[in-house]
Amino acid sequence: MSRSATGLAEASPGPSPELRRERRAWYVYDWANSAYVTTTGTVLFAPYLTAVATAAACPGLADGEVCGTTLSVLGVPVAPGSLALYTTTVSTALSALLLPLVGALCDRVVRKRLLLGAFALVGASAAAAMAAVTGTDWQLGVLLQVVAGASLGASLVVYNALLLDLAGPDERDAVSSRGWAMGYLGGFLLLAANLGVVSGHDALGLTEAEAVRVSLLSAGLWWGVFSLVPVLGLKDRPLPVPPDGEPRAPRGGAVSGTFGELVRTLRHARAHPMTLLLLAAFLLYNDGVQTVIYAASLFGTVELGLAQAQLITAILLVQGVAFVGALVFGVLAGRFGAQRTVLWSLVAWTGVVAAGFFLPAGRFGLFLGLSVAIGLVLGGTQAISRSLYSQLVPVGREAQYFSLYQAAERGTSWIGTLVFGLVYQLTGSYRPAVASLVVFFVLGGLLLLRVDVRRGIADAGRPQPQRV
């Protein structure tokens, strides 16, 4: 795409048929991994692992009884009910440490699609193997969850970096939004099917545990099989050359060169203050988003007194509406600019949190209305944040900067839940805990307002889009 004398990217005649095919292949990876995120990561595996851990710690425990025995995890006593949460924490922390190295490696590799496929294969294999977790095999469950989570994070670094190869500056909002939309649609379809299997396990001749394992297997297979589409459908491109002319060819060996690239990237980031400011803003408001998603079922159960079936309905509704929301926000960003659109979404998130605070107990219809609002802003906020950040990523360091994006997101995603838990502990109610999340959206929005996007794009050496 050429540039005019004003520095703005000139309008292009549109993507070629070959590029359209590549984009469709790229979208499919969102479709592939989101099935694991929803079915396994969000809904089924944590309670299943908890049940397996409880059976190991307290064999023969009757329904309704509390297990008072702990498990020994590397010599540390862990309550069975906390095992899944601690495992998620370990997986998240491991990702935060490893992903910058993945980014440094990716920017040294021409065949990024194969690297994407390798991480997806490892993650999908671990996800499918969760079906083998039976009886009291909680150690296997912990190992597989850590491997799957770390592999997912690594694959997303490569996947996000490929966005810059497939879309120009004025196209990224729409392309990113379509990817997120495909992910929500795929996650919705498989989750709906698996919840049908679990709830109707008797009619299928399965126990509930067997139905859960079948669902876990389906999520792993879905992730692995559909990951073949981008691996086969994308093409390799030469490594880009940044404006300073620094060669991007590999330096040193596989290990020493990768660590060297990481060190150079961290030093390099100091020269891109707008990129770092945008990253800081994203960390704040995304932490609020993730905490709302995490706490919604807890709030619905304890504070509103809703039944499990009602919460499952709300989860499916959020997934389905998020598909529409991602597409709508892509259109809005194309018309009004990505930065303004994200700011609007943060205003909407503030309204969602305020509405949750005043929501009367037992009003399932109102809770569904709130779920629709969450779905609309959820997909849009995430999709447009990704495309906005991509505009400020320096040329030649795409994966490395997206690894910082992914690692920082995972490394700080516990702050919101910590604040939520502390407020609940101090007040004894989830309503003020929900209200406390407004702080993350307000502070994130104030930082986002300070980002000079056009300056950041210029510093990154990228063409300016028509709207920011």
Helices and strands as residue ranges (DSSP letters): H 17-35, I 36-44, H 45-57, E 71-73, E 76-78, G 80-82, H 83-106, H 112-129, G 130-132, H 138-166, H 172-199, H 208-233, H 254-268, G 269-271, H 273-298, I 299-303, H 308-336, H 338-358, H 364-391, H 398-411, H 415-427, H 430-435, H 438-449, H 453-460
